[in-house]
Amino acid sequence: MKARIPMTMDQDDHPRTEAELEEWLSRPGPGTAVQEALARVPGDLVILGAGGKMGPTLARMARRALPAGRRVIAVSRFSSDAAAAGLREAGVEVHPCDLLDRAAVAALPDADNVIFMAGQKFGTGDNPGATWMMNAVLPSIVAERYAGARTVVFSTGCVYAPAPVGSGSREDDPLEPPGEYAWSCVARERVFDHHGRQRETPTLLLRLNYAIDLRYGVLHDVASLVWRRQPVDLSTGHVNVIWQGDANARALMALARAAVPPVVVNVTGRETVPVRWLAQRFGELLGREPSFSGEEQPTAWLADAGRSFDWFGPVAVSLEQMIQATANWLRAGGVSLGKPTHFQNRDGEF
């Protein structure tokens, strides 16, 4: 379905600082769905790869949703001391660790619940061996260490072949992606699937595309091009997006859906969003006339997220809310992570 524009938000509702943004991204959401789902999966939670773009807000959300007696343990190499310090201040335990180091992984705290977020995407073309180590070998180390623990594995919609516009890949579709990065992600899924079956580890593979934070993501990419009066590439002419806070909430709720044999769920928004329309909408909000390059192709990496909406209910943040918040953030000079998604790439090379 095409994107629709609901009622607008008051600009005052949008975050102005990174602290306000982090608070919004880590809200468990309206109601008690996250808390209720976590109540069905007793025990501590370890988040592996928690130092990336999405991990810190997921860890904060878990801490806000869980009672004080249950530990939230964030594991990563933590290249940013500030990220680690911020998590400690939020009541999250921080354990620096190289997840490719078997001895270091063996020494990590036990936990009944695991969310696996580690992986490598960018740089595959220059160093494919490192990508395969991170996406195919590291999962086996983790799956052995946490055998039997309920495990949610972050994966990507890139494991599918591009789908015709107007449709979306479903969880039981064959995995036929282009590019070495995507195949390494298929390998990650296969490794966790194998260990889940062999070790009776309840597992859920969560195929996500594309999570939106005001500092990065597809909306940030398109809005930034419009703001700088640079052309928007239409080669990938349609996308799915979901607010990162909603993706965090779905990942936490997914722990209660982990099973033997492993199950799969697509996590993204319901709308198929035309990139041309998106640029034009940002042009209206930013006072810029967008320009374009390339031509829309008949396929794109699109996913049918119906199962996740059936399981987890509606999202808390609408597409229009994301668009307006992104425009306001950019106009106010909000910080950017400087990490383009390269969603336009159609060959799977990142």
VOBA-1610 file (N, C-alpha, C; in pm, whole numbers, padded with zeros to 5 digits, always signed):
BEGIN
Met+00083-00118+00000Met+00000+00000+00000Met+00087+00123+00000Lys+00035+00231-00061Lys+00110+00354-00071Lys+00105+00429+00061Ala+00204+00519+00079Ala+00212+00595+00203Ala+00094+00691+00212Arg+00042+00707+00332Arg-00064+00803+00360Arg-00014+00903+00463Ile-00065+01024+00459Ile-00024+01127+00552Ile-00132+01147+00656Pro-00111+01105+00781Pro-00207+01130+00887Pro-00194+01273+00937Met-00265+01306+01044Met-00257+01438+01103Met-00114+01468+01145Thr-00076+01595+01136Thr+00059+01633+01172Thr+00076+01642+01321Met+00203+01637+01364Met+00238+01655+01504Met+00276+01799+01529Asp+00258+01844+01651Asp+00310+01973+01693Asp+00462+01964+01697Gln+00529+02065+01643Gln+00674+02063+01640Gln+00734+02052+01781Asp+00661+02102+01881Asp+00713+02098+02018Asp+00722+01955+02071Asp+00654+01860+02006Asp+00657+01721+02051Asp+00787+01650+02011His+00865+01711+01924His+00984+01644+01871His+01106+01670+01958Pro+01198+01574+01966Pro+01319+01594+02047Pro+01409+01701+01989Arg+01473+01776+02077Arg+01566+01880+02035Arg+01711+01844+02064Thr+01732+01751+02156Thr+01867+01712+02195Thr+01882+01562+02181Glu+02007+01515+02183Glu+02030+01372+02177Glu+01973+01302+02300Ala+01978+01368+02415Ala+01922+01307+02536Ala+01772+01287+02521Glu+01703+01386+02465Glu+01559+01372+02442Glu+01530+01264+02338Leu+01615+01258+02235Leu+01597+01156+02132Leu+01617+01016+02190Glu+01723+00999+02270Glu+01749+00869+02332Glu+01632+00827+02422Glu+01573+00923+02491Glu+01458+00892+02576Glu+01341+00843+02492Trp+01317+00908+02379Trp+01206+00869+02292Trp+01230+00731+02232Leu+01352+00707+02187Leu+01383+00579+02124Leu+01377+00462+02222Ser+01390+00489+02351Ser+01394+00382+02450Ser+01265+00369+02530Arg+01160+00441+02491Arg+01032+00425+02559Arg+00974+00286+02529Pro+00930+00214+02632Pro+00867+00083+02606Pro+00739+00094+02526Gly+00687+00215+02507Gly+00569+00234+02424Gly+00444+00255+02506Pro+00336+00297+02440Pro+00211+00312+02512Pro+00159+00175+02556Gly+00093+00172+02672Gly+00044+00045+02723Gly+00155-00035+02787Thr+00128-00162+02808Thr+00222-00248+02881Thr+00260-00373+02803Ala+00252-00368+02669Ala+00277-00488+02589Ala+00419-00540+02607Val+00518-00451+02611Val+00656-00495+02626Val+00676-00558+02763Gln+00627-00491+02867Gln+00641-00545+03002Gln+00572-00681+03015Glu+00455-00695+02956Glu+00382-00822+02966Glu+00455-00933+02893Ala+00513-00902+02777Ala+00588-01004+02704Ala+00711-01047+02782Leu+00781-00951+02842Leu+00901-00985+02918Leu+00867-01061+03046Ala+00748-01039+03099Ala+00708-01113+03219Ala+00690-01262+03189Arg+00669-01296+03061Arg+00652-01437+03022Arg+00785-01507+02997Val+00895-01433+03004Val+01027-01493+02980Val+01117-01458+03099Pro+01105-01529+03209Pro+01180-01492+03330Pro+01330-01502+03310Gly+01402-01433+03398Gly+01548-01440+03396Gly+01611-01313+03344Asp+01744-01312+03347Asp+01821-01196+03303Asp+01829-01192+03151Leu+01866-01074+03099Leu+01877-01051+02955Leu+02017-01004+02922Val+02081-01071+02825Val+02209-01025+02774Val+02190-00980+02629Ile+02245-00864+02597Ile+02236-00807+02463Ile+02376-00808+02405Leu+02397-00886+02302Leu+02529-00905+02241Leu+02540-00816+02117Gly+02644-00732+02117Gly+02656-00633+02011Gly+02578-00507+02046Ala+02576-00474+02175Ala+02492-00365+02224Ala+02552-00227+02203Gly+02671-00218+02147Gly+02735-00089+02131Gly+02714-00025+01996Gly+02634-00085+01909Gly+02613-00030+01776Gly+02511+00082+01773Lys+02458+00110+01653Lys+02365+00222+01637Lys+02236+00201+01715Met+02191+00078+01724Met+02059+00048+01780Met+02067-00010+01921Gly+02177-00076+01954Gly+02187-00149+02080Gly+02166-00066+02205Pro+02226+00054+02217Pro+02210+00129+02341Pro+02066+00164+02374Thr+01986+00201+02273Thr+01846+00235+02303Thr+01765+00110+02335Leu+01798-00003+02272Leu+01729-00127+02307Leu+01760-00167+02451Ala+01887-00153+02491Ala+01924-00187+02629Ala+01853-00096+02728Arg+01844+00033+02697Arg+01774+00125+02786Arg+01626+00089+02796Met+01566+00054+02682Met+01425+00016+02685Met+01404-00108+02770Ala+01492-00206+02755Ala+01481-00327+02837Ala+01490-00293+02985Arg+01584-00205+03019Arg+01600-00166+03160Arg+01474-00096+03212Arg+01413-00014+03128Arg+01291+00058+03169Arg+01172-00037+03181Ala+01172-00145+03104Ala+01057-00235+03102Ala+01067-00347+03204Leu+01189-00382+03246Leu+01207-00494+03338Leu+01212-00446+03483Pro+01165-00527+03577Pro+01179-00492+03718Pro+01325-00490+03760Ala+01354-00416+03866Ala+01493-00394+03908Ala+01567-00523+03938Gly+01498-00627+03979Gly+01565-00751+04015Gly+01616-00833+03899Arg+01582-00796+03777Arg+01629-00868+03659Arg+01738-00788+03589Arg+01850-00852+03563Arg+01966-00781+03507Arg+01952-00762+03356Val+01998-00646+03310Val+02017-00620+03168Val+02167-00602+03147Ile+02224-00689+03063Ile+02369-00698+03047Ile+02403-00663+02902Ala+02477-00554+02882Ala+02514-00509+02748Ala+02658-00550+02718Val+02675-00621+02606Val+02807-00673+02569Val+02846-00618+02432Ser+02967-00565+02423Ser+03017-00512+02297Ser+03164-00478+02316Arg+03233-00451+02207Arg+03368-00398+02223Arg+03366-00256+02277Phe+03255-00185+02259Phe+03236-00049+02310Phe+03352+00042+02271Ser+03359+00071+02142Ser+03458+00167+02093Ser+03431+00307+02146Ser+03307+00332+02189Ser+03271+00462+02246Ser+03258+00449+02397Asp+03349+00518+02469Asp+03339+00520+02615Asp+03212+00588+02660Ala+03167+00688+02585Ala+03046+00761+02623Ala+02924+00670+02618Ala+02919+00582+02517Ala+02805+00491+02508Ala+02802+00396+02627Ala+02918+00344+02664Ala+02924+00254+02780Ala+02886+00327+02908Ala+02936+00450+02925Ala+02905+00527+03046Ala+02757+00559+03053Gly+02697+00591+02939Gly+02555+00622+02937Gly+02470+00503+02978Leu+02509+00384+02934Leu+02435+00263+02971Leu+02448+00236+03121Arg+02567+00253+03174Arg+02584+00232+03319Arg+02496+00327+03398Glu+02490+00453+03354Glu+02407+00551+03423Glu+02259+00512+03418Ala+02220+00440+03312Ala+02081+00397+03298Ala+02051+00269+03374Gly+02149+00213+03443Gly+02128+00092+03521Gly+02155-00037+03447Val+02222-00027+03331Val+02256-00144+03251Val+02398-00188+03286Glu+02419-00318+03306Glu+02555-00370+03326Glu+02629-00370+03193Val+02752-00326+03194Val+02832-00317+03073Val+02951-00413+03082His+02965-00498+02979His+03075-00594+02975His+03146-00581+02840Pro+03259-00507+02834Pro+03337-00502+02710Pro+03387-00642+02673Cys+03374-00678+02545Cys+03411-00813+02503Cys+03426-00819+02353Asp+03528-00888+02307Asp+03541-00925+02167Asp+03469-01058+02149Leu+03357-01057+02078Leu+03275-01176+02067Leu+03338-01285+01980Leu+03449-01253+01913Leu+03523-01357+01841Leu+03624-01429+01930Asp+03639-01381+02053Asp+03730-01441+02150Asp+03652-01543+02233Arg+03672-01671+02205Arg+03593-01775+02271Arg+03609-01772+02423Ala+03731-01747+02471Ala+03753-01744+02615Ala+03678-01628+02678Ala+03678-01511+02612Ala+03608-01395+02665Ala+03457-01419+02665Val+03406-01482+02561Val+03262-01512+02556Val+03225-01612+02664Ala+03308-01710+02687Ala+03281-01810+02791Ala+03273-01746+02929Ala+03344-01635+02949Ala+03346-01569+03079Ala+03231-01472+03100Leu+03149-01451+02998Leu+03036-01358+03013Leu+02933-01414+03112Pro+02853-01326+03173Pro+02751-01374+03267Pro+02649-01465+03199Asp+02597-01559+03274Asp+02487-01641+03226Asp+02362-01556+03212Ala+02272-01597+03125Ala+02143-01529+03109Ala+02045-01625+03046Asp+01919-01612+03083Asp+01814-01696+03025Asp+01762-01641+02893Asn+01793-01514+02866Asn+01741-01448+02746Asn+01854-01375+02675Val+01860-01389+02543Val+01967-01332+02463Val+01907-01256+02345Ile+01957-01134+02323Ile+01930-01064+02198Ile+02064-01044+02128Phe+02075-01099+02008Phe+02200-01098+01932Phe+02192-00990+01825Met+02280-00888+01835Met+02279-00775+01742Met+02410-00757+01669Ala+02509-00842+01694Ala+02642-00823+01636Ala+02641-00856+01487Gly+02726-00788+01412Gly+02736-00817+01269Gly+02816-00710+01198Gln+02845-00734+01072Gln+02919-00638+00990Gln+02853-00628+00854Lys+02836-00503+00810Lys+02774-00478+00679Lys+02871-00403+00589Phe+02915-00285+00632Phe+02996-00202+00545Phe+03140-00250+00541Gly+03200-00239+00424Gly+03337-00283+00405Gly+03351-00424+00353Thr+03239-00489+00322Thr+03245-00626+00273Thr+03327-00637+00145Gly+03313-00539+00056Gly+03386-00546-00070Gly+03535-00542-00052Asp+03582-00466+00048Asp+03726-00453+00072Asp+03781-00565+00159Asn+03699-00619+00249Asn+03747-00720+00343Asn+03638-00824+00366Pro+03609-00906+00267Pro+03499-01001+00282Pro+03524-01104+00391Gly+03650-01139+00415Gly+03678-01238+00519Gly+03631-01193+00655Ala+03653-01065+00688Ala+03608-01012+00817Ala+03457-01016+00828Thr+03387-00989+00718Thr+03241-00993+00720Thr+03192-01134+00748Trp+03253-01233+00683Trp+03209-01371+00707Trp+03243-01418+00848Met+03356-01373+00903Met+03388-01407+01041Met+03282-01352+01136Met+03243-01226+01116Met+03145-01163+01205Met+03006-01221+01186Asn+02968-01249+01062Asn+02830-01287+01034Asn+02805-01436+01030Ala+02912-01518+01022Ala+02893-01662+01013Ala+02967-01742+01121Val+03088-01699+01158Val+03164-01772+01259Val+03125-01729+01399Leu+03120-01598+01422Leu+03083-01547+01555Leu+02949-01603+01604Pro+02845-01615+01520Pro+02719-01673+01568Pro+02734-01812+01629Ser+02824-01893+01576Ser+02842-02026+01632Ser+02902-02020+01771Ile+02998-01927+01792Ile+03058-01910+01925Ile+02950-01872+02026Val+02866-01777+01988Val+02760-01729+02077Val+02655-01837+02102Ala+02615-01907+01996Ala+02511-02009+02010Ala+02557-02123+02100Glu+02686-02156+02096Glu+02739-02259+02186Glu+02739-02209+02330Arg+02779-02084+02351Arg+02788-02030+02487Arg+02650-02019+02551Tyr+02551-01977+02476Tyr+02418-01955+02532Tyr+02316-02059+02484Ala+02364-02181+02467Ala+02274-02291+02429Ala+02162-02304+02530Gly+02040-02313+02479Gly+01923-02330+02565Gly+01856-02201+02606Ala+01924-02087+02593Ala+01865-01958+02630Ala+01774-01907+02518Arg+01660-01849+02554Arg+01574-01788+02453Arg+01654-01682+02378Thr+01654-01689+02245Thr+01744-01605+02166Thr+01668-01539+02051Val+01679-01407+02044Val+01631-01331+01928Val+01752-01285+01850Val+01757-01319+01723Val+01871-01289+01637Val+01831-01180+01538Phe+01900-01066+01543Phe+01877-00963+01444Phe+01933-01008+01310Ser+01847-01005+01208Ser+01887-01032+01072Ser+01841-00914+00987Thr+01829-00932+00858Thr+01801-00822+00767Thr+01708-00867+00655Gly+01630-00772+00603Gly+01548-00801+00486Gly+01630-00825+00362Cys+01761-00796+00368Cys+01848-00818+00252Cys+01868-00966+00221Val+01823-01057+00310Val+01838-01199+00278Val+01741-01244+00169Tyr+01639-01161+00140Tyr+01547-01193+00032Tyr+01599-01136-00100Ala+01548-01189-00208Ala+01566-01123-00337Ala+01476-01000-00339Pro+01514-00894-00412Pro+01425-00779-00426Pro+01288-00823-00477Ala+01184-00764-00417Ala+01046-00803-00448Ala+00984-00701-00544Pro+00887-00744-00623Pro+00816-00648-00709Pro+00748-00540-00625Val+00757-00416-00671Val+00689-00307-00602Val+00539-00336-00602Gly+00478-00317-00487Gly+00337-00353-00470Gly+00319-00482-00395Ser+00432-00549-00368Ser+00428-00671-00288Ser+00538-00660-00184Gly+00566-00769-00118Gly+00675-00771-00020Gly+00711-00915+00011Ser+00838-00940+00041Ser+00882-01075+00072Ser+00820-01121+00203Arg+00780-01248+00206Arg+00725-01308+00327Arg+00825-01405+00387Glu+00799-01439+00512Glu+00896-01516+00589Glu+00930-01651+00528Asp+00838-01710+00453Asp+00866-01842+00395Asp+00914-01834+00250Asp+00942-01714+00201Asp+00996-01699+00066Asp+01139-01752+00060Pro+01183-01799-00056Pro+01322-01846-00067Pro+01420-01732-00048Leu+01538-01765+00004Leu+01643-01665+00025Leu+01737-01667-00094Glu+01725-01565-00176Glu+01805-01558-00300Glu+01856-01415-00319Pro+01937-01367-00226Pro+01978-01226-00232Pro+02095-01204-00326Pro+02111-01079-00372Pro+02234-01045-00444Pro+02342-01000-00347Gly+02466-01028-00376Gly+02575-00971-00300Gly+02627-01058-00187Glu+02756-01044-00160Glu+02821-01127-00060Glu+02776-01095+00082Tyr+02754-00966+00111Tyr+02706-00930+00245Tyr+02578-01005+00278Ala+02481-01001+00187Ala+02353-01064+00214Ala+02368-01214+00233Trp+02455-01276+00155Trp+02476-01421+00173Trp+02541-01452+00308Ser+02627-01364+00356Ser+02683-01385+00490Ser+02574-01375+00597Cys+02473-01293+00570Cys+02359-01283+00663Cys+02273-01409+00658Val+02259-01467+00539Val+02192-01598+00530Val+02269-01700+00612Ala+02403-01695+00603Ala+02485-01788+00681Ala+02461-01770+00831Arg+02452-01647+00877Arg+02424-01621+01019Arg+02293-01688+01060Glu+02190-01672+00979Glu+02061-01735+01010Glu+02074-01887+01014Arg+02145-01943+00916Arg+02157-02089+00909Arg+02231-02144+01030Val+02334-02071+01076Val+02409-02117+01193Val+02320-02117+01316Phe+02244-02010+01339Phe+02156-02006+01455Phe+02042-02109+01441Asp+01995-02130+01320Asp+01892-02231+01298Asp+01945-02370+01335His+02067-02400+01291His+02128-02530+01322His+02142-02550+01473His+02200-02451+01540His+02220-02465+01684His+02086-02468+01758Gly+01989-02393+01709Gly+01859-02395+01774Gly+01796-02532+01772Arg+01808-02600+01659Arg+01751-02734+01646Arg+01834-02837+01724Gln+01967-02829+01709Gln+02052-02930+01769Gln+02060-02918+01921Arg+02055-02796+01973Arg+02071-02773+02115Arg+01940-02737+02184Glu+01830-02745+02109Glu+01697-02713+02162Glu+01697-02574+02227Thr+01750-02479+02152Thr+01752-02340+02193Thr+01636-02267+02129Pro+01540-02218+02206Pro+01430-02141+02145Pro+01487-02017+02075Thr+01458-02005+01947Thr+01523-01902+01865Thr+01421-01834+01776Leu+01439-01704+01757Leu+01360-01628+01661Leu+01454-01543+01577Leu+01439-01551+01445Leu+01518-01473+01350Leu+01436-01351+01310Leu+01486-01233+01344Leu+01413-01108+01324Leu+01475-01034+01206Arg+01403-01033+01093Arg+01452-00969+00971Arg+01402-00825+00966Leu+01492-00731+00990Leu+01459-00589+01007Leu+01499-00508+00886Asn+01410-00420+00842Asn+01446-00315+00746Asn+01337-00206+00746Tyr+01369-00085+00739Tyr+01488-00015+00780Tyr+01453+00061+00907Ala+01534+00050+01014Ala+01506+00120+01138Ala+01543+00268+01125Ile+01459+00355+01181Ile+01474+00500+01165Ile+01509+00565+01298Asp+01622+00634+01298Asp+01668+00721+01406Asp+01690+00857+01340Leu+01669+00965+01411Leu+01683+01096+01347Leu+01825+01125+01304Arg+01923+01051+01357Arg+02064+01075+01326Arg+02115+00992+01209Tyr+02038+00896+01164Tyr+02077+00812+01051Tyr+01954+00739+01003Gly+01969+00668+00890Gly+01858+00590+00837Gly+01811+00645+00704Val+01720+00574+00640Val+01674+00611+00506Val+01612+00750+00506Leu+01528+00782+00604Leu+01465+00914+00607Leu+01571+01023+00624His+01667+00999+00712His+01777+01095+00730His+01854+01112+00600Asp+01882+01002+00530Asp+01956+01010+00404Asp+01883+01096+00302Val+01755+01068+00282Val+01678+01141+00181Val+01662+01287+00221Ala+01627+01313+00347Ala+01610+01450+00393Ala+01739+01530+00379Ser+01853+01468+00410Ser+01981+01538+00402Ser+02013+01577+00258Leu+01983+01490+00163Leu+02006+01523+00023Leu+01918+01640-00020Val+01792+01638+00020Val+01702+01748-00014Val+01751+01878+00050Trp+01791+01872+00175Trp+01838+01990+00248Trp+01962+02051+00182Arg+02052+01964+00132Arg+02175+02012+00069Arg+02157+02039-00080Arg+02036+02024-00127Arg+02003+02044-00268Arg+02085+01952-00358Gln+02101+01829-00315Gln+02167+01727-00395Gln+02063+01629-00447Pro+02087+01567-00563Pro+01985+01479-00621Pro+01964+01352-00539Val+01840+01309-00534Val+01802+01185-00468Val+01798+01075-00572Asp+01876+00970-00551Asp+01883+00858-00644Asp+01757+00774-00631Leu+01689+00754-00742Leu+01563+00678-00742Leu+01582+00534-00787Ser+01707+00487-00798Ser+01730+00351-00846Ser+01655+00249-00760Thr+01661+00266-00629Thr+01573+00191-00539Thr+01459+00287-00504Gly+01349+00271-00572Gly+01244+00372-00569Gly+01142+00357-00460His+01149+00248-00383His+01050+00224-00278His+01119+00157-00160Val+01075+00192-00039Val+01135+00138+00083Val+01027+00109+00187Asn+01063+00027+00284Asn+00987+00010+00409Asn+01069+00071+00521Val+01004+00133+00617Val+01075+00190+00732Val+00993+00167+00859Ile+01063+00168+00974Ile+00999+00157+01104Ile+01080+00238+01203Trp+01013+00305+01294Trp+01080+00381+01399Trp+01165+00286+01484Gln+01288+00328+01514Gln+01378+00241+01588Gln+01320+00200+01723Gly+01249+00289+01788Gly+01186+00254+01915Gly+01084+00143+01899Asp+01008+00144+01789Asp+00913+00036+01764Asp+00986-00094+01732Ala+01097-00085+01659Ala+01176-00206+01632Ala+01235-00262+01761Asn+01282-00174+01850Asn+01331-00219+01980Asn+01222-00294+02057Ala+01103-00235+02061Ala+00993-00297+02136Ala+00958-00432+02078Arg+00955-00444+01946Arg+00923-00572+01883Arg+01030-00677+01912Ala+01156-00635+01915Ala+01264-00730+01946Ala+01249-00784+02087Leu+01215-00699+02182Leu+01197-00745+02320Leu+01075-00836+02331Met+00965-00798+02266Met+00846-00883+02270Met+00870-01017+02199Ala+00961-01017+02102Ala+00989-01139+02026Ala+01048-01249+02112Leu+01110-01215+02225Leu+01165-01319+02312Leu+01059-01420+02351Ala+00937-01373+02372Ala+00829-01463+02411Ala+00781-01550+02295Arg+00825-01520+02172Arg+00786-01597+02053Arg+00895-01693+02008Ala+01013-01688+02069Ala+01122-01778+02030Ala+01078-01923+02049Ala+01122-02011+01960Ala+01070-02149+01961Ala+01174-02245+01904Val+01145-02374+01924Val+01221-02483+01862Val+01122-02562+01776Pro+01144-02575+01646Pro+01253-02516+01568Pro+01237-02364+01557Pro+01343-02294+01517Pro+01339-02148+01511Pro+01228-02095+01420Val+01178-01976+01456Val+01075-01908+01379Val+01133-01779+01322Val+01066-01723+01223Val+01113-01603+01153Val+01003-01499+01152Val+01040-01371+01166Val+00942-01264+01153Val+01009-01144+01086Asn+00936-01084+00991Asn+00979-00958+00930Asn+00935-00843+01019Val+01024-00749+01044Val+00990-00630+01123Val+01020-00507+01041Thr+00915-00436+01005Thr+00924-00308+00935Thr+00785-00246+00938Gly+00768-00134+00866Gly+00637-00070+00862Gly+00546-00135+00760Arg+00419-00101+00769Arg+00321-00156+00674Arg+00331-00090+00537Glu+00369+00039+00534Glu+00363+00114+00410Glu+00477+00080+00316Thr+00448+00078+00186Thr+00551+00082+00084Thr+00567+00229+00048Val+00682+00285+00081Val+00701+00430+00072Val+00778+00464-00057Pro+00716+00538-00150Pro+00790+00581-00270Pro+00896+00685-00233Val+01018+00663-00278Val+01127+00755-00244Val+01103+00893-00306Arg+01047+00897-00425Arg+01016+01026-00489Arg+00918+01106-00403Trp+00812+01039-00360Trp+00714+01106-00273Trp+00780+01153-00143Leu+00867+01069-00088Leu+00935+01101+00037Leu+01019+01229+00020Ala+01094+01237-00090Ala+01174+01357-00114Ala+01086+01480-00133Gln+00975+01464-00200Gln+00884+01577-00219Gln+00823+01622-00086Arg+00792+01527+00001Arg+00739+01563+00133Arg+00844+01638+00214Phe+00969+01592+00209Phe+01075+01665+00279Phe+01095+01802+00215Gly+01080+01812+00084Gly+01091+01942+00019Gly+00990+02040+00073Glu+00866+01994+00095Glu+00762+02080+00152Glu+00800+02128+00292Leu+00852+02036+00374Leu+00882+02068+00513Leu+01010+02150+00528Leu+01105+02132+00436Leu+01234+02198+00448Leu+01247+02321+00359Gly+01145+02349+00278Gly+01151+02464+00189Gly+01255+02449+00079Arg+01270+02327+00029Arg+01364+02298-00078Arg+01291+02224-00190Glu+01332+02250-00313Glu+01277+02177-00426Glu+01367+02057-00453Pro+01319+01934-00436Pro+01407+01819-00455Pro+01442+01798-00601Ser+01559+01741-00624Ser+01598+01698-00758Ser+01628+01549-00752Phe+01631+01486-00869Phe+01639+01340-00872Phe+01740+01294-00977Ser+01790+01173-00955Ser+01873+01105-01054Ser+01826+00960-01062Gly+01859+00893-01169Gly+01819+00753-01183Gly+01670+00738-01209Glu+01630+00614-01229Glu+01490+00583-01256Glu+01444+00471-01165Glu+01317+00480-01122Glu+01261+00375-01037Glu+01263+00241-01110Gln+01307+00138-01038Gln+01307+00003-01092Gln+01183-00072-01043Pro+01147-00179-01110Pro+01022-00249-01074Pro+01034-00334-00948Thr+01155-00346-00889Thr+01172-00425-00768Thr+01249-00344-00664Ala+01237-00387-00540Ala+01311-00324-00430Ala+01313-00423-00314Trp+01400-00396-00215Trp+01400-00480-00095Trp+01282-00440-00007Leu+01172-00508-00027Leu+01048-00479+00044Leu+01002-00606+00116Ala+00946-00587+00235Ala+00904-00701+00317Ala+00758-00685+00357Asp+00689-00797+00363Asp+00553-00803+00416Asp+00565-00824+00566Ala+00524-00723+00644Ala+00538-00730+00790Ala+00408-00770+00859Gly+00318-00832+00786Gly+00189-00867+00844Gly+00199-00954+00968Arg+00292-01050+00967Arg+00305-01139+01083Arg+00341-01059+01208Ser+00433-00964+01195Ser+00474-00887+01314Ser+00360-00801+01366Phe+00276-00748+01277Phe+00162-00669+01323Phe+00058-00759+01389Asp+00041-00880+01338Asp-00050-00975+01403Asp+00000-01012+01542Trp+00131-01031+01556Trp+00188-01073+01684Trp+00201-00960+01784Phe+00247-00843+01736Phe+00288-00737+01828Phe+00198-00615+01826Gly+00101-00611+01736Gly+00010-00497+01732Gly+00065-00380+01653Pro-00004-00265+01660Pro+00037-00148+01581Pro+00164-00084+01634Val+00228-00006+01549Val+00345+00070+01591Val+00300+00195+01665Ala+00391+00251+01745Ala+00359+00370+01824Ala+00386+00498+01747Val+00480+00495+01652Val+00522+00615+01580Val+00492+00596+01431Ser+00412+00687+01376Ser+00369+00675+01237Ser+00476+00725+01141Leu+00458+00694+01015Leu+00549+00742+00912Leu+00555+00893+00911Glu+00442+00960+00918Glu+00442+01106+00914Glu+00510+01166+01036Gln+00494+01104+01151Gln+00566+01151+01269Gln+00717+01140+01248Met+00762+01030+01190Met+00905+01013+01162Met+00954+01120+01064Ile+00875+01145+00961Ile+00915+01244+00860Ile+00927+01382+00922Gln+00826+01423+00998Gln+00829+01556+01057Gln+00942+01570+01158Ala+00962+01468+01240Ala+01070+01474+01339Ala+01205+01482+01271Thr+01223+01407+01160Thr+01349+01412+01086Thr+01373+01550+01027Ala+01271+01608+00968Ala+01284+01742+00910Ala+01317+01845+01017Asn+01248+01840+01129Asn+01275+01935+01237Asn+01417+01919+01292Trp+01461+01794+01306Trp+01595+01767+01357Trp+01701+01825+01263Leu+01682+01803+01135Leu+01779+01850+01037Leu+01780+02002+01031Arg+01662+02062+01030Arg+01652+02208+01022Arg+01715+02276+01144Ala+01707+02208+01260Ala+01762+02264+01383Ala+01912+02236+01399Gly+01973+02169+01300Gly+02115+02140+01308Gly+02148+02020+01395Gly+02054+01927+01410Gly+02076+01809+01491Gly+02191+01726+01438Val+02258+01656+01529Val+02378+01580+01493Val+02344+01465+01399Ser+02436+01431+01311Ser+02426+01314+01223Ser+02539+01218+01257Leu+02511+01088+01248Leu+02616+00989+01271Leu+02710+00977+01151Gly+02672+01036+01039Gly+02757+01030+00921Gly+02772+00890+00865Lys+02667+00809+00876Lys+02672+00670+00829Lys+02556+00644+00733Pro+02573+00681+00605Pro+02465+00657+00508Pro+02430+00509+00500Thr+02303+00482+00476Thr+02258+00342+00469Thr+02295+00276+00335His+02316+00357+00231His+02338+00305+00095His+02219+00220+00050Phe+02099+00261+00091Phe+01980+00185+00053Phe+01961+00183-00097Gln+02022+00279-00168Gln+02005+00286-00314Gln+02075+00171-00385Asn+02176+00112-00320Asn+02254+00006-00386Asn+02168-00115-00416Arg+02173-00160-00539Arg+02091-00272-00581Arg+02171-00401-00604Asp+02305-00388-00594Asp+02388-00506-00619Asp+02429-00578-00491Gly+02385-00526-00374Gly+02418-00590-00248Gly+02559-00564-00201Glu+02632-00474-00266Glu+02769-00442-00226Glu+02769-00318-00139Phe+02813-00332-00014Phe+02813-00219+00080Phe+02952-00191+00134
//
